[in-house]
């Protein structure tokens, strides 16, 4: 009986030794300001992504996402149903102050729903927020919202500054 138990233990140990190890997540390609302008997926920053804020509009949801490993934020937007035009922007301000910079996603009619897109990244040590604007009006009336202004008549919604 003991020899059978030892043999089974040996077989189990041999099997464990030859099983492939679970691959570790690769280190991200960038950190903080080195992530400015980089793609969050290609840089490996979505592995530890976390949701900071979500804005729900009638046609889309816009999320402010963060990666602690990369020290970066980005915007992720999902169009939930038909819309002629839609824009989302990730706004940022350097900690030392200065001009607000907008990095945007623009959506025009796509045949498949839901449609999800991600913006490029920004260093999360900057002040950041996301805005969602939707419109079925003519393109010449379609302007992204100002990050310092209030929501406009075209249906823009902005989150709080982080």
C-alpha positions in Angstrom: 0.0 0.0 0.0 2.8 2.4 0.9 4.6 1.6 -2.4 1.4 2.4 -4.3 1.1 5.8 -2.5 4.8 6.5 -3.2 4.4 5.6 -6.9 1.3 7.9 -7.2 3.1 10.7 -5.4 6.0 10.3 -7.9 3.7 10.3 -10.9 1.9 13.5 -9.6 5.2 15.3 -8.9 6.5 14.3 -12.4 3.4 15.7 -14.0 3.7 19.0 -12.1 7.3 19.3 -13.2 6.4 19.0 -16.9 3.3 21.3 -16.8 4.0 24.7 -18.4 4.3 27.5 -16.0 1.6 30.2 -16.0 3.2 33.0 -18.0 3.9 36.2 -16.0 2.5 39.4 -17.3 5.2 41.2 -19.3 6.4 44.5 -17.9 4.8 47.5 -19.6 6.7 49.3 -22.3 6.4 52.7 -20.8 5.9 54.6 -17.5 4.4 58.1 -16.8 5.4 60.7 -19.4 7.0 58.0 -21.6 3.4 56.7 -22.1 2.2 60.0 -23.5 0.8 59.3 -27.0 1.2 55.5 -26.7 -1.4 52.9 -27.3 -2.6 51.3 -24.0 -3.0 47.8 -25.5 0.3 47.7 -27.5 2.1 49.0 -24.5 0.8 46.3 -22.2 -1.0 48.8 -19.9 -4.4 47.2 -20.0 -3.2 44.2 -18.0 -3.9 46.1 -14.7 -6.4 48.6 -16.0 -8.9 50.1 -13.5 -11.9 52.2 -14.0 -11.7 55.7 -12.5 -14.9 57.2 -13.9 -17.7 56.4 -16.3 -20.0 58.9 -18.1 -23.2 57.4 -19.5 -24.6 59.2 -22.5 -27.7 58.2 -24.5 -25.6 56.7 -27.3 -22.3 55.9 -25.6 -20.4 55.3 -22.4 -17.1 56.9 -21.9 -14.7 55.6 -19.3 -11.5 57.1 -17.8 -9.1 54.2 -17.3 -5.8 54.0 -15.4 -2.9 51.7 -15.2 -0.8 51.9 -12.1 2.0 49.9 -13.6 2.3 52.4 -16.5 1.4 55.5 -14.5 -1.0 56.4 -17.3 -4.6 57.1 -18.1 -6.7 56.8 -21.3 -10.2 57.0 -22.4 -12.2 54.0 -23.5 -15.6 54.6 -25.2 -18.3 52.2 -26.3 -21.0 53.3 -28.7 -24.1 51.5 -27.6 -26.5 52.2 -30.5 -26.8 54.2 -33.7 -25.5 57.8 -33.8 -24.6 59.8 -36.8 -21.7 61.6 -35.0 -20.0 61.3 -31.6 -16.8 62.6 -30.1 -15.1 61.8 -26.8 -12.0 63.6 -25.5 -9.4 63.0 -22.8 -8.4 66.4 -21.5 -5.2 67.0 -19.5 -3.3 69.8 -17.9 0.3 69.6 -16.7 0.7 69.8 -12.9 2.7 73.0 -13.3 -0.3 74.5 -15.1 -0.7 75.6 -18.7 -2.9 74.9 -21.7 -5.5 72.2 -21.6 -4.8 69.5 -24.2 -7.5 67.3 -25.7 -6.8 63.9 -27.2 -9.9 62.6 -28.9 -11.8 59.8 -30.4 -14.3 60.5 -33.2 -17.0 58.1 -34.2 -18.9 58.0 -37.4 -21.6 55.5 -38.2 -20.3 51.9 -38.0 -22.4 48.9 -38.9 -21.6 46.9 -35.8 -22.6 47.6 -32.2 -21.3 47.9 -29.6 -18.2 49.6 -31.0 -15.4 50.2 -28.5 -12.3 52.4 -29.0 -9.5 53.6 -26.8 -7.5 56.9 -26.9 -3.8 57.2 -26.6 -2.4 57.5 -23.1 -1.4 60.4 -20.9 0.7 60.5 -17.8 -1.7 60.2 -14.9 0.3 62.7 -12.8 -1.4 65.3 -15.0 -4.9 66.6 -14.2 -7.3 64.7 -16.5 -10.9 64.3 -17.3 -13.1 62.8 -20.1 -15.9 64.4 -22.0 -18.5 62.8 -24.2 -20.4 64.6 -26.9 -23.0 63.1 -29.1 -25.0 64.7 -32.0 -27.2 63.8 -34.8 -26.9 67.3 -36.2 -24.9 68.5 -39.2 -21.1 68.2 -38.9 -20.6 72.0 -39.1 -22.7 72.4 -35.9 -20.6 69.7 -34.2 -17.9 71.1 -31.9 -16.2 69.2 -29.0 -17.1 70.6 -25.6 -14.7 73.0 -23.9 -13.1 71.4 -20.8 -13.6 74.6 -18.8 -17.1 75.4 -20.0 -20.5 73.9 -19.2 -22.3 71.3 -21.1 -23.5 72.7 -24.4 -26.7 72.3 -26.4 -25.3 69.5 -28.5 -25.3 67.1 -25.6 -21.9 67.1 -24.1 -21.2 65.6 -20.7 -17.8 66.0 -18.9 -16.5 64.2 -15.9 -14.8 65.7 -12.9 -11.1 66.6 -13.0 -8.8 63.9 -11.5 
